[in-house]
Amino acid sequence: MKLAVLIPCYNEGLTIEKVVTDFKRELPDAYIYVYDNNSSDDTSALAKKAGAIVRKEPRQGKGFVVRQMFFDIDADYYIMVDGDDTYPAEAVHSLVQPLIDGEADMTIGDRLSNGTYAQENKRAFHGFGNDLVRNSINFLYNGHVNDVMTGYRGFNAAFVKSFPVMSNGFQIETEFTIHALDKRFKLVELPIDYRDRPEGSFSKLNTFSDGFKVLMTILRMVQESRPILFYGVLSLIFAVLGVGIGLPVIVEFAKTHFITKLPSAVLATGLIIIALLLLITGIILNAATKTDKKNYELNLYRVFSEINKNKKNN
C-alpha cells in the first residue's frame, strides 16, 4: 500500500519543516511530497532537509499545484494538508482509515464542529464566508457537509484519478466538495482540532477577492452540473419581470381594446422571449449534462478496473 502526503506550499519557511517532521513521525512509511509554488523564502530547502520529496510548480495558485500533484503522483491513498502547521498530523490516522476500509472516497478534516476554528481564527468575515459557502452548497446539492473549505483531506486513488481540476486558486477546496456531492462519492467527515498560524506566518487567502472567486466557482459548477436549476431560476426572474411590466398593458387592452403603453408592451414581450430562451437552454443543457454524467460513470468504471488490476499485479 502506497500512501502519499501532499503539501502545497507558498512561503511556508516558518512551518514547513515541522509539518514534514510531524507527518514522518505519524506515517513513517508514507511518501511526503512538498510542491513549492514560487516561494521567495527557504521553503524548499527546509522541506528537503526534513526529508520531503520537493518539486516545483511555476504556475501560481493552489489549483495549479493540486492539478500537477494529481498528474505526477501515483498512490493507493492520498492525504492533502496545508504547510502552515494549522492542522494536527496526529489526526491523519482517522482520515486514512475510512479510505482503507472502503467507507469513504474522500475524508474531510472538519475544523468547525468542535469550535476550534472559531476560537483560533479571528480574521473578520472568515466565519461568515464559511457559513455562506457551506449553506449554499448543501442547499444546492442536498449535502450535509460541515466544513467545505478545509485544507485537510484524504482521497482514494479513484477520486484523485477521476477528478478534473478546473480551478486555479483556493477555489479548489470548494470544487472538491461539490464534485464529491455531485458525482455521488462517499464522504466521511471527522472533527479535528485547528490551531491558528504561528506568529510571523501569514495567510495567503484574501477574504474578499478569494471569497468572490469561490462564489463564482459555485455558480459555474451549478451551471455545469444543474443547468435546469441555473437557467430555470434565470428564466423565472425574466418571466416575473415580463409579467410585471406587461400586466398593466394587458389590463388596459382588456378595458379599452387599445395599447397606449407601447414601450412597456415591447419590453414585456422581449423579457418573456428571453425567459423562454433561457428555459429552452436549460432543458437542452440538462440533457447534455445527463449524457456527460453517464460518460463520467463509464470512465469511473475504467479507473476502478485499472486500480484493481494494479493491486492484483502488485
N, C-alpha and C positions, 0 to 999 in steps of 0.2 A: 504494500500500500504506500503510495507516494502522497505526502501531504505538503502543500506549498503555502507559505505565508507571504502575502503580497502587501508591500508597504509603499504606496505612492508618496513621494516627498518633494517638498519645495522649501528650502531654507529651514530645515529642522535640525541644524547642527547642535542645538542645545539639548535635544532629547533623543535623537535617533540611536545613539549608542546604547542608551538604557533600554529603549524599546526592543532592539535586536537582542540584547543580552537577556532580557526578560523572557522573550519567546523562545530563545535557545534553551533556556532553563526549563520551561514548561514543555517544550516539544523538541527534545534533543535530536530526534531523527528527521525532523522536518527540514525542507529546503526553504530558506528565508531569502526573499528577493526584495531589494530596495531599488526602485526606479526613481532616479534623480531627474526632476523636471526643471533643469536650468537653474539650479541653486547657485547663489553667489557666495555662500559660506562653505564650510568644510563638511557638509552633509555626507558626500560620497566617501571621503577619506575615513570619517568616523564609523560609517556603516561597514565599510570593508574591514576596518580594524576590529570591529565587534564580531566579524565572521559572516556577514551577509554577502550574498551574490549581488553585486551592484551593476546596474545598467543605466544608460542614459535615454531620456526621451526628450528630443529637442522641441517638439510642438507643445506650446504652453497650454496647460489646462488638465484637470484631473481626468476628464473624459478621454482625452488622448492617451494618457498614461494607462488607464484601465484597458482601453482598446488594445494597446500594444502588449500589455501583460497577458491578456486572454489569447492573443495571437501566439505569443512566444512560448508560454509555459504549459506543459502537459503534466497533469497530475490527476489523482483519483478524487482528492478533496482540496478545497481552497479556503483559506482564511484571509480576508482583507481587513486591514486595520490602518488607521492614520498613524503617522510618525510623530505625533505631538505628545505622546505619553498621557493622553486623556482616558484611554481605555485600559482596563487591567488585563494583563497577559494571563493571569490565573483563571480568568473566565473562559479561556479558549476551549477547555475540555467540554464544557456544557454546550458550546457552539458546534463542536465537531461531532459529538456522539450521535445526535439525531440524524446527521448525514450518513454516518456509518451504518446506523440501524435501519436506514431506509424510510425514516419518519418524515424527512424533510429534503427538499431540493435546495432550499435557501433557509438559513437560520439568521435571525436578526437579533443583535445585541441591543436590547431595549433600555435606553438611558432614562426614560421618562417615568415609568411606572412606580419606581421606588423613591422618586423625588430628588435624586442626587443631581440631576441636570439643572433643575430649577434652583437648587441650593448653591451649586458651584458656579453656574453661568449667569452672570449679572448683566450681560450685554442687552441693551434696550432692543425691544421688538423681536428678539430671537424666539421667546416663548410664544408670542402672538403669531409669528410666522410659522412655527412648527404646528401650532393648532390649526391654522388656516389650511396649510397643505395637507395635514393628516385628515381633517374633516372632509375636505374636498375630494380626496382620493377615495376614502372609504365610502362616501356617498355615491360617487360616480361609478365605482367598481364593486360595490356591495362587499367591501372588505371590513376587517376588524383589526387593522394594524395599529399599534400604539405609537411606534417610532418609525416613521417612513424616511427620515433623513439621517439615520445613524451611519457612522463610518465603520462600524464593526459588524462584519457579516461573514457567514460561511456559505459555500456553494459546493454542490457536487459537479462532476465533470459534464454531465448532460446539460445543466443550466448554463455553465460557462461557454461550452462549445456551441450552444444554440442561441446565445444572447447577442442581438445586433446592437452594438453601441452606436447611438446616434448623437449623444450629447458630447460637447467638448469640455465642459467645466463641471462645477459642483452639482449640476442638474442630474448627474449620473446616478446619485443616490435615489432620487425620485423615480428615475427611469427603471432602476432595479425593481422597485416595489410595484409600479404599475405593470411592468412586464410580467412579473410573477402572478399578479392577480388576474390579469387579462388572459394569460396563457395557462391558467389553472395549475400552476406548480404548487407543490406542498410547502407551506410556510410554517416555521416554528419560531415563536418569539421567546426570548429568555431575558429576564431582567438582569441588568448589570449595573455595577457602580460606575459613576462618572466622576472624574476629577478634572478641575479646570487646569488650563495650561500653567506651567511654572512661570515665575516672574522672569520677564525678558523674552518670553516666547509670545508670538502674536498670531492671531487667526488670519488666514488668507481670505476668509469668507466676508464679502461685503453684504451687509444686511439687506440693503435696498436694491442694488444692481443685481446681485445673485438671486435675491428673492424674486425679483421681477422675471429673471430668466427661468427660475423654477416654475413659476405660474404659467409662463409661455410654453414650457415643456409639457405641463399638464394639459393645456389647451390643444397643443399639437397632437399629443398622444390620444386625447379624446376624439379629435377629428379623424385620426387614422384608425382607431380601434372601435369607436362608437359613432360612425358618421350619421346614422339615423337620428341619434340624440343631438349631436352637434348642429347639424343642418336643420333638424326639426325645430329646435329652440329658436334658431335664427329665423326660420320660416314663420313661426308663431309670432315673433316680435313684429316682423314686417306686416303680417296679416292683421294683427291688432291695430297697428298704426294705420293701415289702409282702411280698415272698417271704421276706425275712429274719425278719420278725415272724410270718408265717403258717406257716412251715415246721414249727416245733415243734407248732403246733396240728394240722397235717396228720398228723405222725408220731404224736401222741397219739391222734388219731381212728383211724388205721390199726391201732394196737395194742389200743385199748380200746373202740372204737366209741362213745366219749363225748367231749364237748368240755367241759373244765372251765375252760379259759382263754378265756372268752367275750370279755372286753375286747380281748385280743390278736386274736381272730378278727374282731371288728368293725373294729378299726383296720386290720388287714391287708386286709380287703375294701375299706375306704374308700380305702386307698392304691392298690390295684390299679385301682379305678374311676377315680381321679384320673389314674393313668398312662394308661389307655385314652383318657380325655377329652383329655389333652394330645396324645397321638399323633394322634387324630382332628382336633384343632385344627390341628396341624402339616400334616397332609395337605390339609385344606381351604385353609389359607392358602398352601400351596405352589402349589396350582392357581391361586389368585388372583394370586400373585406372578408366575407364568408369563404370565398374561394381561396384567399390568401391564408386564412387560418387553417383550411384543410391542407394546403401545401406545407404550411409550417408543421402540422402534426405529422405528415408523412416524412418530412425531413427529420423531425424529432425521433421517429422510429428508427431511422437510419443511424442517427447519432447514438442512440441507446444500443443498437445492434453492434456498432463498431466498438463501443466501450466494452460491452460484454465479451466480444471476440478477443479484444486485447487482454482482458482479465484472464480468460481461459488460456491464452497463449503464454501469459506470464506465470 
